[in-house]
Amino acid sequence: MRGFTHYISGLAAATFFGALVGDLRLGILIPVIAAAAAYFPDFVDFKFGKFLARRDYEIDPAPWDEKKHYAPKLVKVSELSEKNRYQFFAIEGMVEEILARGSGKVSYKVLREDGGEETVTETYNSIVFTLNDGTGKITVEAFGDDYEFFEEEFGRIEGGKRLLVFGYVDLEEDGSLKLVVSDAPHPQGIAETIARAIEEAYREGERIVKIHNIRLPGDVYRRFWVHPDPPKREVRVEMGPIVTPGGVAIGGDVPEYRKYGVAKVSVPFIKTYPKPTRIDSFSGPEIAFRRAEFKGKTVVKDRFLPWHHGFSHSLTMGMIIGLVVFAFFRLIGYEHATELALASMIGQWLHVFEDQLGFMGSNLLPPLTKDVVPGFKLGESGSGLTNFSTAWLMIAFMIWNFNRFTDPRPIPISDAKLLLLLAWPSVIGFGIAIAKSFRLRKEISELMDYYTNLEAFEEMEEVGGI
Amino acid sequence: MVPLSDLLIWSLAGVIFGSLISWIPGFHIFNIMALLVAVFGVGELMPVQAFPFFAIGAIVAYAYVSAISSVYFSVADESAVFLLFPTQRYLLLGRGHEAVLLYLIGAVAGTLFLVLGALFIFPRVLPPIYQATSPYITYFLVAIVVFMFMSEWPKEGDRGRTPGERLWLAWRQILGGILVFFLSGLLGFIVMNTNLLPTTSAYTRLTPMFIGFFGMSWVLLNILSNPPMLEQVPDDRVESSLYNTLKASFGGALGGTIAAVYPIITGGMGALVAGHMTSQRGDDAFIISQGVNRVIYYVGAFTLLFLPQLRLTRGAAAWLVSSIYTPKSYAEYLAAIGVILLSAGISFLFTYYLSRFIANSFNVVHIKKLSYVVAVTLVVISYLLTGPMGLAVLFVSTAIGLMAAAFNTRRSYCLGGLILPVLISMTGHTGYFMHLLGLG
């Protein structure tokens, strides 16, 4: 659920206590603590946990220019190394020597809609030259669609011409660096790092990968998808269009020949959510790959945002919050410290319960429970339907409670009738959400059944892998 | 009530007046109306009973036509501000006219919501709900403020080299927001509770402060960033879906209604709440919901002045009008709804054709030059309304508005200028704070 949905649940929790409502009517605003307590789990995770969490691998496909805070970063040739392979940079320098100019044919594999591969052959124009920026020189290569753009931008490339070239770093056959003209990083680097993390997690127990997003000038983002594919034992990454922070695609699709990155994984792994991970605006995700037992076999399981839905999202934390609130407000002499503590605890518990309606689940009662209890999969956290239904229900509760605790009642009808009149939109919303969730739950269930009988697991067993 | 013919004439005069000034960046209909009343008075120019209808025409026009200034004349280079508004992004992509059309879709939806609500829902539902919840307005207000702070999304921090650096980068922005809120609040408290501004400016004492926070600071950003004037495509084409339109309209209506009914809660705060409640995403949805939100917030709030069973005074225009004449009959309420429909139709056409005209000739006058003219005009308005001390308030509030941009935080934190003094007053602590600041 979204933050405000949790927050408003805390606001509503406070109104169930007549003493607190009485205080509010007198202008004593302390009960707002209950709302802060309800939002507290996300506040801790997103304002602290996210930044303090461990990162074993940090994938930054397009490092930011430190002054402008967007990519590509303007670098010197001498700063680049093999570690920067597939990353997106800009280099400013002078054309030193034209090494090749011509046309030819290029073959590359593309992924069809059905997931199969297809080999495409195209004719292309190209240019290869060396660029010197005063700190060193690098080979620059432009071909295919990128060559067309490059020529449009700079005209005919000749020795002595100054250029600001964008592209991704790659390696020549002899291991030397080259810059391939492009408007995006190559996805292969992302795929290879994730595959390596999965393999290491299988051996070592856990690897956490931070994937940064790609921010471009004009507050737009290059969207890309990461799709670990267990049946095929591979990680696929697809470079997508340029999008606004609001998710509207504004063109800028990359050519097919540098759209996909595929890396094979040599160990079994499963993905707990059926859709690929999409990365565009705001910040990129963290994914933990953890060794786990699944149907008696050792596999690597993914966990999205490993710093999220931990201890902060447990019922235990709710009790701690209640005790702290009680102790503090009793200490400062607040008359209704007990009611406030209960409202704060219930507010935090409502947060845990509301998140449990989604996918991620939470570790509900640590230290008694050690692992996450899977969510009920009623809807995604961003679902407008479940968010609205919950928030509206809380508004209904607030109005209902304000009315109950006021004498004479401003709305002079029975409690049951008033609640029914206020809450019907939420009842309908939840009904639709439950009906819609059946399809997704079935899809996930089928996926898990499929993993159970995955041939790839059996093949590994035959060769003694598992 | 004035005769129908007079009512129509004065409503049309309001629409024309509102349309002619609302496209200019930094101008706000409330300020201009206050200036009009201050300079010319009302009783002599028009019958006092006609003033509410003149005002409603002007406010409807503002709710529609101000889309032009927010789309075409508030651009900023991406190096000057970290996060651009969706309308600015559309402009930078040459799709300013499309942004205006999306806004107009929302504005029309907002008008329909408002008119249907005013006819069938508000008279029955609003009075009891308002009566049950109004004693707790301070609770809602402080809750929204606390949520604004708690939910600030750190835009930086991800790329720090160490956990400590990441935490600092994230919190630098959050702390900057808190600072902006409290500085605004301090300024607002002084402006509201001292005789810094002349008593003759009773109705307009907040005007220079708000011009500084939201108008002048924006205009200065235009001048400083010197944005490129990109060619605009004037095609009548929008990219959205029916689902997005309906969802955005619903969210916008919800946010606009909250802001219209409850005092101090502004359109931006209402949009924040409703956006979270309905989990909105997408630039098209954002712009559409802005159209709905602004119509309901501005026009809806003013319409409550006409609602016989409730007669709430919401917004500066309503306070200004009610000080001269408050509508009393149900006939006036129905007439106001009719004026809203008529004004919306005229404003829609005016906005549409003006947008086409500006899109076709966008790079004729550079926004930087226009911004200089507007900056001077805003200074003149502030001076005329509040005198030399008003200019001092304008200077300070402009600096605070620019701080919000520099800290990369929500500009709505500047609403601290209104919220903080009101909260202090509502909780009965004005005297204590006056003493604390050495002001009394």
Interface residues (C-beta under 8 A of the other chain):
Chain A: R2 G3 F4 T5 Y7 I8 L11 L24 R25 G27 L29 P31 V32 A35 A36 Y39 F43 F46 K47 F48 K50 F51 L52 A53 D60 W64 K68 H69 Y70 K210 H212 P217 G218 D219 V220 T244 P245 G246 G247 V248 I250 F282 S283 G284 G382 S383 G384 N387 F388 A391 W392 M398 I399 F402 N403 T406 P410 I411
Chain B: E78 S79 F82 L83 L84 P86 R89 L92 L93 P128 I129 Q131 A132 T133 P135 Y136 T138 Y139 V142 A143 V146 F147 M150 S151 W153 P154 K155 E156 G157 D158 R159 G160 P163 R166 L167 A170 W171 I174 E239 K247 L272 V273 H276 M277 T278 S279 Q280 R281 G282 D283 D284 A285 F286 M426 T427 G428
